[in-house]
Amino acid sequence: MKLLFKILGFLFAVLFLVSAILQYNDPDTVIWIIIWSFAAVFCLAFALNKISFTPLFFSGIMALGGFFFCYPEKFEGFEIGVGDIKNVEEGREAFGLLIIATVLLLFAIRTYMVRKSNI
């Protein structure tokens, strides 16, 4: 199980780093590169066992709050050309934050459980 979570940590670090790189043509590039990069760094730190429960948990909660904040008034999917571009963009950003929140909160729970069992 330990190896599985280590692999997941490295995998999500790479996926989040790729997501940060793909933000180069986004209308609000800098903020999303920072968000995805922080998520990648936290996943890498988790994989290397260099981060505690607290930063993972609070970052996950902030990403979850960002999901609710960014969620569009009218969700029209993810495909450009199907709905209003503003709603599509907000939907993509919101669900990106939901993915980050899910991963970081999962890693936070894992960190908490491992540290609790070692006491």
N, C-alpha and C positions, 0 to 999 in steps of 0.2 A: 504494500500500500504506500509505503514511503517513496518508493521509486516511481510509482504512478503519479503522485503529486509533484515530485521533482520534475518529471517529464512534462506534466501539464504546466508547471511554472515556466519552464523554458519555452514550451510551445506558445503559450499566450504572450510571453515577452516578445517573441518573434512576430506573431500576428499583430500585436498592438504597435510594434515598431513599423511594420509594413503599413498599417493603417495611418500612422503619423506621416510617413513618407507620401502616401497617396493624397494627403490634404493640400499639396502644393498649389492646386488650382481652385481651391474652395474660396468662396467670397470672404470668409472670416478665417483665413489660413492660420494665423499665429495662435489663436486660442485653441484650435483643435489639434494642432501639432503639439502644443504643450500638454493638453489633456491626454492624448494618446501616448505621448512619451512618458509622462508620469506613470500611467498604467503599466507600460512596458517595464519601466525601472522597478516598480513595486513587484511585478511578477518575477523579474529576475532576482530581486532581493529575496523573495519567498523561496524560489528554487534553490538559492544558495544558503538558505536558513539565516539570513542577515536582517530580518525585519520582524518586529513583534506584532502582536494582535492589534494594538491600539491604532497605528497608522493604517493598517489594512482595513480595519473596521470603519474608522471615520472617513476614509477615502471612499469606501464602498457606499456608506450612507450619503455622502455628498454626491456621488454619481447617481444614486437612486433619486435624490432630491432634484438633481439636474434633469433626470428623465421626466419627472412630473412638470418641471418648469418649462422644458423645451417641447413637450408634447403639443402637437398642433390642435387648434380648435376643431378642425375637421380633418381627420386622418384620411388621406387619399392614396395610401400605398407608398411604394418606394420607386416606382418607375417614372422617369421623366416623360412627359407628354400625355400622361393619363389624367393628371389632376393639376391643380394650381402648383406651380413650381415652389412657392413659399411653403405650402403645406407639405409637399414631398420632402423638401430640404429639412424642415423641422422634424418630420417623422424619422428621417434617416439619422439625424443628430440625436434625437431622443432615444431611439433604439440602440444606437452605438453606446450611449451612456448606460442603458440598461444592461448591455453585455458586460461593460466594464464593472458595473455594480455587482452583477451576479458572480463574476470571477473573483473580484476582490473580497466579497463577503464569504464566498466559499473558502478561499484561502485563509481568511480571518478565522472562520470556524475551525478549520483544520489546525491552524496554529494554536488556537485556544485549547483544543482537545488534546493535542500532543503535549503542550506545556503542562496542562492540568494532570495528565497521566504520569508525568515525570516527577511530580512533586513528592 
